[in-house]
Amino acid sequence: MSNRIVPNLFIIGASKCGTTSLYHLLEKHYECCMSSVKEPHYFNSSEKTKDWYLSLFAGCQGSTVIGEASPIYSETTYFPSVPEKIYEFNPSAKIVYMVRHPYERLKSVWKQTLSTGHFYERKYYHQKMPLNFHKAVFYYPPFLEACKYWTHIQNYRKYFSDENIKIIFFEDYVTNPKNTMQDLACFLGLHPFKDVELDARQKNSSRGKTVASPFYYFLKKLPVINSLSKKFVPEGVKKFVSNKLTLPVPSDPHLNDSTKAEIRKAIESEIQELFSYTGKHSDFWKL
């Protein structure tokens, strides 16, 4: 592996906390090279090969930072071996973990998993997402379990020193992206970023997402349909069919007082530990 280009930056999550936006900003920096696939999911998979993974960084010669962004890597209670695997792969790697107010993250994850069909089939968790929002929050791993930020970062601290771990709060990233990115540049040993602007899409990635009908969802997954569509179907026709066979993602689900109380009970100590570790005031997020 010494003769191959290997990543030295892992944006581990959490999902719906700005990892895609951060990936693209880093991609623009002249000293960075990001994986050709944004979310390789290599370290939580037993099927993907090392050769395939390293091929994602084939064009990264000479870059100071070589990275990828797989939010699922932060879900260490469901994928407990991931931190150790990353450490064994590159013990000097930098780890970036983006976190967000749990209530807002849960709402965003709900809309994302509806859009990507987690209720139609088992994605990564050997179970389908419950359609009931309350059940999904407490029983589907990407929801509340992924909000146990302190647990997950502690599992990385077993292998990586604090000097190699950076936590970014989504709220800081959105309200003051320039300062956040300059701070990240220092952490990564990069020259300062020149232009840091987040557009409306980057601040609200749920905008424009849709939920596919069962027929349309499984039709799109057929390789032959995908191949024919790319070669022969005009974009206007694709858009027309999509509009007919999809619905807009619902508005934010309601978190009632009872659900909020259950969430607080599950993660309040986690949040306070995280705030203490990062120097945030204890009421930075109001739960």
N, C-alpha and C positions, 0 to 999 in steps of 0.2 A: 504493500500500500504506500510505501515511501516514495515510489515513483509516480504515484497518481495524485491528482488534485483532490484534496479532501476539504469538506466544509469546516470552518472554525467558528461559525455562528449558528445558533439554533434558536429561532423564535418559537417557543414551545406552546404558546397560547396566551390566554384562554380564548376559546371561540367567541366570536361576536364582541371582541374587545379592541378591534382595530388592526389585527395582524395582517390582513390583506393590504390595507392602506400603507402600513409600515413597510411591508415587503416591496411595494412599488416605489416608495420614496428611497429606500436603500438601493433599489435597482438603478436609480438615476444617478447615484453618486459615482464619480469616476474611479474611486478606489474600491468599489464594491462589485461583486458579481453574485447574483442570486441564482438558485437552481432553475432550470428551464421549466420544471413543474413546481408550482408554488407549494403544494402540500404533498410531498412524496409518501408520507406515512410509512417510511421504511422501517423505523425502529419499533413499530407496533405490529409489524407484519412478519409472518414466517414464510411467506411465499415469494417476496421480492428479493432479487439477488443483489449482491454487493456490486457486481459489474454494472447492472442496470442503474443502481443508485449513483455510482461514481460517474456514469455517463451524463448525468444531469448537470455536471459541473465541468464538462469537457472544454468549454470556452473560457475558463476562469484563470488562465495562466497570468501571473503577475499581479493579481488583485490582492489587496491587503486583507479585505474581508470577503469570505466566501460563505454564503449562508442559504438557509432554507427556512420555511415557516409552516410547521404542521401543528396546529392547535391541539390536536388529539394527544400530543406528547405530554401535555400538562395533566392529563387525566390519570394520575398515577395510582389511584386506588383500583381502577379497572385494568390498567396496563402497568403493573408495578415494576416490571423489569426495564422499562424504557430509560430512566435516568442512568442506571448502571450500564446499559448498552451504549448510550451516547458517550459516557465517560470512557469506556473501554475503546470506543472508536476514536475519540480524540479527547484525552484528559485535559488539554489546555484550552478547550473550546469556551466561548462566551455563551451564556444563557440569557435570553431576554424573555421576560414573562409579563404580558399585558393583562391587567385586571380592570374590573368595572363594577360599579354599584350592582349588587346582586339582583335587585328587583328589575333594573333596566336590562341587565344581561339576560335574565330569564325570559322577559318579554321578547327580546330580540332572537334568542335561541328558538323560542316557540315558532316564530314566523319563518326562521331559516329552515328548521326541520320539517315544517309543513311544505315549504317550497321544494325541498330536496327529497321528499317522499319517504321519510323515515317511518311513516305509519303504514306504508305499503309493503316494505320488506325489511329484513334484518340487515342493517348496514355494517356496523362494527361491533355490536354489543350482544349478539346472539338473541336479540329480542326486538320486537317492533315497538315503536313509540306509541304509548296510549294516546288516543285522540283527546281524551279529557285532560285539560290543562293542569288541573290540580294533581292528577295521577302522574302525569308526565314530570312535573316538578320533583316529585318525591321518589319516583320509581325508575326514571329513565336516566342513565348515567350522565349524559351531556348537560343535564339541568342542574339541580341543586348540588349534586355530588361534585360537579366541576367548579362550583363556587367555593369549595373548601380550599381557598387559596393558600392558607398557611400550611395545611397538610401537604399540599403538592410541592410547595417551595421547600419545605423541610426535607422531602424525599430527594430533592436535587442537592440540598446542602449536605447530604450524606456523602456526596462524591465531589462536588464542586465547591471551591472556596467562595466566600462572599464577594471577593474581588472579581470573580468571574460571573457573577449573577447580577442582573439589572431588572428591577421591577418598574414598569411604566403604568401609571394610572390613566385609563382611557379619558377621564375627565380633564386631566392636565394636557393630554395629547390633543384633544379637540379644541380646548379653549386657548392653549398657547403652544401650538405645534413648533414654532421656531425655537423656543427655549428648550422644549422637550427633545428636539432632534439635535440641537447643539450639545446638550448634556449626553445624549446617546453617542454622538461623534467622539466625545472625550473618552467615554467608556470603551469604545471600539478602537481607539487610536487612529481615527480618521481626521482629515482636515475638515473644517466647518462646512456644513451644508450651505449652498448659495441661495437656493430658492425653496422655501417650504410653505406650500399653500395646500389646504385641504378644501376640495370642492364639496358641494352639497351631497353628492353621491357617497363620498368617503365618510362624511359625518353621519349618514343614514343609509347604510347599505341595504336596508329592507325595502327601500323605495323601488317600486316597479316589479317586485317579486310576485310570482303567481303560483297557484296550486293546480297541478295537472289532474285531469280526470284519470281514472284507472286505465282506461283504454289507451289514452294518449301517453301516459307515463311509461307503460310497458312497451308500447309501440316504438317509442324513441330509443329504447334500450336494445332493440334488435340491430345487430351489426349491419345486416343487409339494408335495412331501412335507412340507417345513418349514412351509409355509403351512397345509396341512390339519391337521398335527399341532398347531399353535398354536391353531387355531380349534375343533377337534372332539375331540381326544384328551385324556381326563382325565389328570391328573398321575400318578395311581396306575397307569394302564395304561402310560404312558411309562416309569415306573420299572421295572415288571415286564418289559417288553420289553428295556430296557437291561440288566437283571440277567441275562437269558437270553442276550444276544448280545454281552456284553463279559466280559472277565476282569480281575481286579485287576492293576495294574502290578506287575511282578516286584520282588523285593527288590533291594537294592543289588548291582550286579554286582561281581565280585571283581577287584581290581587286583593281579595277581601281581607278584613282585619284578622280573621282566624288563620288564613294561609300565611299572612305576614308574621303572625305570632309563631307559627310552626317553623318558618324559615329562620326567624331570629334565634329561636331555641337551638336550632341545628348549627348555626354558623357564627353567632355573635362573638364567641370567644376567639374563633378563627380570625375574624376581622380585626379585633383588638390586638391580637398578636402581630398581624400583618402591619397595622398602623405603628405599633411600637418598633418593629424591625425597620420600617422605612422612614420613621420620623414624622408621620402624618398625625395631625390632631385627632383625638379620639372620636370626634363627631364629623369627620370629613365626609363620611356617608351616614345619612340618617336612616336607621332601620326601623 
